[in-house]
Amino acid sequence: MSGHDHGHTPAAWTGASISFIGFCVSGVFMVAASPAGFWLGLVIVVLGGVVGMGMRAAGLGARKETAERKAAREQAGRIVAARVAARSGA
């Protein structure tokens, strides 16, 4: 998963953190038997998703390409191509 940057971005961390806080708020108020606080927590959860999507739209949802990552991807592509060529030629 880490090779695909799934969840390793500022947008993902911020959205997940806000949503986690919303779940905690909602859980506390559910135990306290306060429906208004429970729904407030769920609103915070949704707000976390909205903030995460907004940050992704602003360009914070993907890691920047580095020279090392580009070189590693190109090297991996050459290795895979060589293996495919070796198997098809055998």
N, CA, C and O atoms as a GROMACS GRO file, in nm:
protein
  360
    1MET      N    1   0.081  -0.120   0.000
    1MET     CA    2   0.000   0.000   0.000
    1MET      C    3   0.085   0.126   0.000
    1MET      O    4   0.048   0.224  -0.064
    2SER      N    5   0.196   0.125   0.069
    2SER     CA    6   0.274   0.247   0.079
    2SER      C    7   0.332   0.288  -0.056
    2SER      O    8   0.362   0.406  -0.076
    3GLY      N    9   0.347   0.194  -0.147
    3GLY     CA   10   0.397   0.228  -0.279
    3GLY      C   11   0.296   0.309  -0.359
    3GLY      O   12   0.333   0.375  -0.457
    4HIS      N   13   0.172   0.306  -0.320
    4HIS     CA   14   0.068   0.378  -0.391
    4HIS      C   15   0.028   0.508  -0.321
    4HIS      O   16  -0.062   0.576  -0.368
    5ASP      N   17   0.093   0.542  -0.212
    5ASP     CA   18   0.064   0.664  -0.137
    5ASP      C   19  -0.077   0.666  -0.081
    5ASP      O   20  -0.132   0.774  -0.057
    6HIS      N   21  -0.135   0.551  -0.060
    6HIS     CA   22  -0.271   0.545  -0.008
    6HIS      C   23  -0.271   0.592   0.137
    6HIS      O   24  -0.223   0.521   0.226
    7GLY      N   25  -0.325   0.709   0.161
    7GLY     CA   26  -0.338   0.762   0.296
    7GLY      C   27  -0.214   0.828   0.351
    7GLY      O   28  -0.212   0.865   0.469
    8HIS      N   29  -0.111   0.844   0.272
    8HIS     CA   30   0.014   0.904   0.319
    8HIS      C   31   0.028   1.047   0.270
    8HIS      O   32   0.134   1.086   0.221
    9THR      N   33  -0.079   1.124   0.282
    9THR     CA   34  -0.077   1.261   0.234
    9THR      C   35  -0.132   1.354   0.343
    9THR      O   36  -0.204   1.309   0.432
   10PRO      N   37  -0.100   1.481   0.336
   10PRO     CA   38  -0.156   1.575   0.435
   10PRO      C   39  -0.309   1.576   0.433
   10PRO      O   40  -0.372   1.588   0.539
   11ALA      N   41  -0.368   1.565   0.316
   11ALA     CA   42  -0.515   1.566   0.307
   11ALA      C   43  -0.574   1.446   0.379
   11ALA      O   44  -0.672   1.459   0.452
   12ALA      N   45  -0.516   1.329   0.359
   12ALA     CA   46  -0.568   1.209   0.424
   12ALA      C   47  -0.551   1.215   0.575
   12ALA      O   48  -0.644   1.182   0.649
   13TRP      N   49  -0.434   1.257   0.621
   13TRP     CA   50  -0.411   1.265   0.765
   13TRP      C   51  -0.503   1.367   0.831
   13TRP      O   52  -0.558   1.340   0.938
   14THR      N   53  -0.522   1.482   0.769
   14THR     CA   54  -0.608   1.584   0.827
   14THR      C   55  -0.754   1.538   0.830
   14THR      O   56  -0.821   1.551   0.932
   15GLY      N   57  -0.802   1.486   0.719
   15GLY     CA   58  -0.940   1.439   0.713
   15GLY      C   59  -0.966   1.326   0.812
   15GLY      O   60  -1.069   1.325   0.880
   16ALA      N   61  -0.873   1.232   0.822
   16ALA     CA   62  -0.890   1.120   0.915
   16ALA      C   63  -0.883   1.168   1.060
   16ALA      O   64  -0.958   1.119   1.145
   17SER      N   65  -0.796   1.262   1.088
   17SER     CA   66  -0.784   1.314   1.226
   17SER      C   67  -0.911   1.386   1.269
   17SER      O   68  -0.959   1.366   1.381
   18ILE      N   69  -0.965   1.470   1.182
   18ILE     CA   70  -1.088   1.541   1.216
   18ILE      C   71  -1.203   1.443   1.232
   18ILE      O   72  -1.283   1.456   1.324
   19SER      N   73  -1.211   1.344   1.145
   19SER     CA   74  -1.316   1.243   1.156
   19SER      C   75  -1.303   1.162   1.284
   19SER      O   76  -1.403   1.130   1.348
   20PHE      N   77  -1.181   1.130   1.323
   20PHE     CA   78  -1.158   1.056   1.447
   20PHE      C   79  -1.206   1.138   1.568
   20PHE      O   80  -1.269   1.084   1.659
   21ILE      N   81  -1.176   1.266   1.567
   21ILE     CA   82  -1.222   1.353   1.675
   21ILE      C   83  -1.376   1.353   1.678
   21ILE      O   84  -1.436   1.350   1.785
   22GLY      N   85  -1.438   1.357   1.560
   22GLY     CA   86  -1.584   1.353   1.554
   22GLY      C   87  -1.641   1.224   1.610
   22GLY      O   88  -1.742   1.227   1.680
   23PHE      N   89  -1.576   1.110   1.580
   23PHE     CA   90  -1.621   0.983   1.637
   23PHE      C   91  -1.610   0.983   1.788
   23PHE      O   92  -1.697   0.932   1.858
   24CYS      N   93  -1.501   1.040   1.838
   24CYS     CA   94  -1.482   1.047   1.983
   24CYS      C   95  -1.589   1.135   2.048
   24CYS      O   96  -1.646   1.097   2.150
   25VAL      N   97  -1.616   1.251   1.990
   25VAL     CA   98  -1.719   1.341   2.042
   25VAL      C   99  -1.855   1.270   2.041
   25VAL      O  100  -1.929   1.274   2.139
   26SER      N  101  -1.885   1.206   1.930
   26SER     CA  102  -2.012   1.136   1.917
   26SER      C  103  -2.023   1.023   2.020
   26SER      O  104  -2.129   1.004   2.080
   27GLY      N  105  -1.915   0.951   2.041
   27GLY     CA  106  -1.917   0.842   2.139
   27GLY      C  107  -1.937   0.891   2.281
   27GLY      O  108  -2.013   0.831   2.357
   28VAL      N  109  -1.871   0.999   2.317
   28VAL     CA  110  -1.886   1.054   2.452
   28VAL      C  111  -2.030   1.098   2.476
   28VAL      O  112  -2.087   1.070   2.581
   29PHE      N  113  -2.087   1.168   2.379
   29PHE     CA  114  -2.224   1.216   2.398
   29PHE      C  115  -2.327   1.104   2.387
   29PHE      O  116  -2.437   1.116   2.440
   30MET      N  117  -2.292   0.996   2.319
   30MET     CA  118  -2.384   0.882   2.315
   30MET      C  119  -2.391   0.818   2.454
   30MET      O  120  -2.499   0.783   2.501
   31VAL      N  121  -2.276   0.804   2.519
   31VAL     CA  122  -2.273   0.749   2.654
   31VAL      C  123  -2.342   0.845   2.752
   31VAL      O  124  -2.405   0.801   2.848
   32ALA      N  125  -2.328   0.974   2.728
   32ALA     CA  126  -2.388   1.074   2.816
   32ALA      C  127  -2.537   1.093   2.786
   32ALA      O  128  -2.603   1.174   2.851
   33ALA      N  129  -2.590   1.020   2.690
   33ALA     CA  130  -2.731   1.026   2.652
   33ALA      C  131  -2.772   1.167   2.611
   33ALA      O  132  -2.876   1.218   2.654
   34SER      N  133  -2.690   1.230   2.528
   34SER     CA  134  -2.720   1.364   2.478
   34SER      C  135  -2.729   1.358   2.325
   34SER      O  136  -2.627   1.362   2.256
   35PRO      N  137  -2.850   1.349   2.272
   35PRO     CA  138  -2.865   1.337   2.126
   35PRO      C  139  -2.805   1.454   2.049
   35PRO      O  140  -2.750   1.433   1.941
   36ALA      N  141  -2.814   1.575   2.102
   36ALA     CA  142  -2.760   1.691   2.030
   36ALA      C  143  -2.608   1.678   2.015
   36ALA      O  144  -2.554   1.706   1.907
   37GLY      N  145  -2.539   1.637   2.121
   37GLY     CA  146  -2.395   1.618   2.114
   37GLY      C  147  -2.356   1.505   2.022
   37GLY      O  148  -2.255   1.512   1.952
   38PHE      N  149  -2.437   1.398   2.022
   38PHE     CA  150  -2.412   1.284   1.932
   38PHE      C  151  -2.416   1.331   1.787
   38PHE      O  152  -2.327   1.298   1.709
   39TRP      N  153  -2.519   1.407   1.751
   39TRP     CA  154  -2.531   1.454   1.613
   39TRP      C  155  -2.423   1.555   1.579
   39TRP      O  156  -2.378   1.562   1.464
   40LEU      N  157  -2.382   1.635   1.676
   40LEU     CA  158  -2.271   1.727   1.655
   40LEU      C  159  -2.145   1.649   1.619
   40LEU      O  160  -2.070   1.689   1.529
   41GLY      N  161  -2.120   1.539   1.688
   41GLY     CA  162  -2.005   1.454   1.656
   41GLY      C  163  -2.011   1.400   1.514
   41GLY      O  164  -1.909   1.396   1.446
   42LEU      N  165  -2.130   1.360   1.470
   42LEU     CA  166  -2.143   1.310   1.333
   42LEU      C  167  -2.122   1.421   1.231
   42LEU      O  168  -2.070   1.397   1.123
   43VAL      N  169  -2.163   1.542   1.265
   43VAL     CA  170  -2.137   1.656   1.176
   43VAL      C  171  -1.986   1.678   1.164
   43VAL      O  172  -1.936   1.710   1.056
   44ILE      N  173  -1.914   1.661   1.274
   44ILE     CA  174  -1.768   1.676   1.271
   44ILE      C  175  -1.705   1.567   1.184
   44ILE      O  176  -1.608   1.593   1.113
   45VAL      N  177  -1.761   1.447   1.190
   45VAL     CA  178  -1.710   1.338   1.105
   45VAL      C  179  -1.724   1.376   0.958
   45VAL      O  180  -1.630   1.362   0.880
   46VAL      N  181  -1.841   1.424   0.920
   46VAL     CA  182  -1.864   1.464   0.780
   46VAL      C  183  -1.773   1.581   0.744
   46VAL      O  184  -1.721   1.588   0.633
   47LEU      N  185  -1.755   1.674   0.837
   47LEU     CA  186  -1.666   1.787   0.814
   47LEU      C  187  -1.523   1.740   0.784
   47LEU      O  188  -1.454   1.798   0.700
   48GLY      N  189  -1.478   1.634   0.852
   48GLY     CA  190  -1.346   1.578   0.824
   48GLY      C  191  -1.333   1.531   0.680
   48GLY      O  192  -1.230   1.551   0.617
   49GLY      N  193  -1.439   1.468   0.630
   49GLY     CA  194  -1.437   1.424   0.489
   49GLY      C  195  -1.434   1.541   0.394
   49GLY      O  196  -1.363   1.538   0.293
   50VAL      N  197  -1.511   1.644   0.424
   50VAL     CA  198  -1.515   1.762   0.338
   50VAL      C  199  -1.379   1.833   0.338
   50VAL      O  200  -1.331   1.875   0.233
   51VAL      N  201  -1.319   1.846   0.455
   51VAL     CA  202  -1.187   1.911   0.464
   51VAL      C  203  -1.083   1.830   0.386
   51VAL      O  204  -1.001   1.886   0.314
   52GLY      N  205  -1.086   1.697   0.401
   52GLY     CA  206  -0.992   1.612   0.329
   52GLY      C  207  -1.007   1.624   0.178
   52GLY      O  208  -0.908   1.631   0.106
   53MET      N  209  -1.131   1.626   0.131
   53MET     CA  210  -1.153   1.641  -0.014
   53MET      C  211  -1.111   1.779  -0.063
   53MET      O  212  -1.057   1.793  -0.172
   54GLY      N  213  -1.136   1.880   0.020
   54GLY     CA  214  -1.093   2.015  -0.017
   54GLY      C  215  -0.942   2.026  -0.026
   54GLY      O  216  -0.888   2.089  -0.117
   55MET      N  217  -0.874   1.966   0.069
   55MET     CA  218  -0.726   1.968   0.065
   55MET      C  219  -0.673   1.890  -0.055
   55MET      O  220  -0.574   1.930  -0.117
   56ARG      N  221  -0.740   1.779  -0.087
   56ARG     CA  222  -0.698   1.702  -0.205
   56ARG      C  223  -0.716   1.785  -0.331
   56ARG      O  224  -0.631   1.784  -0.420
   57ALA      N  225  -0.828   1.857  -0.339
   57ALA     CA  226  -0.853   1.943  -0.456
   57ALA      C  227  -0.751   2.056  -0.464
   57ALA      O  228  -0.721   2.106  -0.572
   58ALA      N  229  -0.698   2.098  -0.348
   58ALA     CA  230  -0.599   2.205  -0.345
   58ALA      C  231  -0.458   2.154  -0.375
   58ALA      O  232  -0.362   2.231  -0.375
   59GLY      N  233  -0.445   2.024  -0.401
   59GLY     CA  234  -0.315   1.969  -0.438
   59GLY      C  235  -0.238   1.906  -0.324
   59GLY      O  236  -0.121   1.873  -0.340
   60LEU      N  237  -0.301   1.889  -0.210
   60LEU     CA  238  -0.231   1.828  -0.096
   60LEU      C  239  -0.263   1.680  -0.081
   60LEU      O  240  -0.235   1.620   0.023
   61GLY      N  241  -0.321   1.621  -0.184
   61GLY     CA  242  -0.362   1.481  -0.177
   61GLY      C  243  -0.266   1.385  -0.242
   61GLY      O  244  -0.295   1.265  -0.248
   62ALA      N  245  -0.153   1.431  -0.290
   62ALA     CA  246  -0.057   1.342  -0.354
   62ALA      C  247   0.084   1.386  -0.319
   62ALA      O  248   0.114   1.505  -0.308
   63ARG      N  249   0.169   1.289  -0.303
   63ARG     CA  250   0.309   1.322  -0.277
   63ARG      C  251   0.372   1.378  -0.403
   63ARG      O  252   0.335   1.344  -0.515
   64LYS      N  253   0.467   1.464  -0.381
   64LYS     CA  254   0.541   1.520  -0.494
   64LYS      C  255   0.640   1.418  -0.547
   64LYS      O  256   0.698   1.340  -0.471
   65GLU      N  257   0.658   1.420  -0.676
   65GLU     CA  258   0.753   1.330  -0.740
   65GLU      C  259   0.896   1.373  -0.707
   65GLU      O  260   0.932   1.489  -0.728
   66THR      N  261   0.975   1.280  -0.657
   66THR     CA  262   1.114   1.311  -0.629
   66THR      C  263   1.201   1.236  -0.730
   66THR      O  264   1.157   1.142  -0.795
   67ALA      N  265   1.324   1.280  -0.741
   67ALA     CA  266   1.416   1.215  -0.834
   67ALA      C  267   1.441   1.069  -0.793
   67ALA      O  268   1.452   0.982  -0.879
   68GLU      N  269   1.449   1.044  -0.664
   68GLU     CA  270   1.473   0.907  -0.616
   68GLU      C  271   1.357   0.816  -0.650
   68GLU      O  272   1.378   0.703  -0.695
   69ARG      N  273   1.235   0.864  -0.630
   69ARG     CA  274   1.118   0.781  -0.660
   69ARG      C  275   1.106   0.756  -0.809
   69ARG      O  276   1.071   0.646  -0.851
   70LYS      N  277   1.135   0.857  -0.889
   70LYS     CA  278   1.127   0.840  -1.034
   70LYS      C  279   1.231   0.739  -1.081
   70LYS      O  280   1.201   0.652  -1.164
   71ALA      N  281   1.353   0.749  -1.028
   71ALA     CA  282   1.459   0.655  -1.066
   71ALA      C  283   1.424   0.513  -1.022
   71ALA      O  284   1.447   0.418  -1.097
   72ALA      N  285   1.369   0.498  -0.903
   72ALA     CA  286   1.331   0.366  -0.854
   72ALA      C  287   1.221   0.305  -0.940
   72ALA      O  288   1.224   0.186  -0.969
   73ARG      N  289   1.123   0.386  -0.980
   73ARG     CA  290   1.015   0.336  -1.064
   73ARG      C  291   1.069   0.295  -1.202
   73ARG      O  292   1.028   0.192  -1.256
   74GLU      N  293   1.158   0.374  -1.257
   74GLU     CA  294   1.215   0.340  -1.388
   74GLU      C  295   1.299   0.213  -1.379
   74GLU      O  296   1.294   0.130  -1.470
   75GLN      N  297   1.376   0.198  -1.271
   75GLN     CA  298   1.456   0.077  -1.254
   75GLN      C  299   1.366  -0.045  -1.238
   75GLN      O  300   1.394  -0.150  -1.296
   76ALA      N  301   1.258  -0.032  -1.162
   76ALA     CA  302   1.164  -0.143  -1.145
   76ALA      C  303   1.101  -0.180  -1.279
   76ALA      O  304   1.080  -0.297  -1.308
   77GLY      N  305   1.070  -0.080  -1.361
   77GLY     CA  306   1.014  -0.106  -1.492
   77GLY      C  307   1.110  -0.181  -1.582
   77GLY      O  308   1.070  -0.271  -1.656
   78ARG      N  309   1.238  -0.145  -1.575
   78ARG     CA  310   1.339  -0.217  -1.654
   78ARG      C  311   1.353  -0.361  -1.607
   78ARG      O  312   1.366  -0.452  -1.689
   79ILE      N  313   1.350  -0.383  -1.476
   79ILE     CA  314   1.362  -0.519  -1.422
   79ILE      C  315   1.244  -0.604  -1.466
   79ILE      O  316   1.261  -0.719  -1.508
   80VAL      N  317   1.123  -0.549  -1.456
   80VAL     CA  318   1.004  -0.624  -1.496
   80VAL      C  319   1.009  -0.654  -1.645
   80VAL      O  320   0.977  -0.765  -1.688
   81ALA      N  321   1.048  -0.555  -1.726
   81ALA     CA  322   1.056  -0.577  -1.871
   81ALA      C  323   1.158  -0.686  -1.903
   81ALA      O  324   1.134  -0.769  -1.992
   82ALA      N  325   1.270  -0.688  -1.832
   82ALA     CA  326   1.371  -0.792  -1.857
   82ALA      C  327   1.318  -0.929  -1.819
   82ALA      O  328   1.345  -1.027  -1.888
   83ARG      N  329   1.245  -0.938  -1.710
   83ARG     CA  330   1.189  -1.067  -1.667
   83ARG      C  331   1.084  -1.117  -1.766
   83ARG      O  332   1.079  -1.236  -1.798
   84VAL      N  333   1.001  -1.026  -1.813
   84VAL     CA  334   0.898  -1.064  -1.912
   84VAL      C  335   0.966  -1.110  -2.041
   84VAL      O  336   0.925  -1.210  -2.100
   85ALA      N  337   1.070  -1.039  -2.083
   85ALA     CA  338   1.141  -1.077  -2.205
   85ALA      C  339   1.208  -1.213  -2.188
   85ALA      O  340   1.211  -1.293  -2.282
   86ALA      N  341   1.264  -1.239  -2.070
   86ALA     CA  342   1.331  -1.366  -2.045
   86ALA      C  343   1.231  -1.481  -2.045
   86ALA      O  344   1.262  -1.589  -2.095
   87ARG      N  345   1.113  -1.460  -1.991
   87ARG     CA  346   1.013  -1.566  -1.987
   87ARG      C  347   0.953  -1.591  -2.125
   87ARG      O  348   0.926  -1.706  -2.160
   88SER      N  349   0.932  -1.489  -2.202
   88SER     CA  350   0.872  -1.508  -2.333
   88SER      C  351   0.973  -1.567  -2.432
   88SER      O  352   0.935  -1.633  -2.528
   89GLY      N  353   1.101  -1.543  -2.409
   89GLY     CA  354   1.204  -1.595  -2.497
   89GLY      C  355   1.242  -1.738  -2.464
   89GLY      O  356   1.306  -1.805  -2.546
   90ALA      N  357   1.205  -1.787  -2.345
   90ALA     CA  358   1.245  -1.922  -2.302
   90ALA      C  359   1.153  -2.029  -2.347
   90ALA      O  360   1.175  -2.146  -2.318
   0.00000   0.00000   0.00000
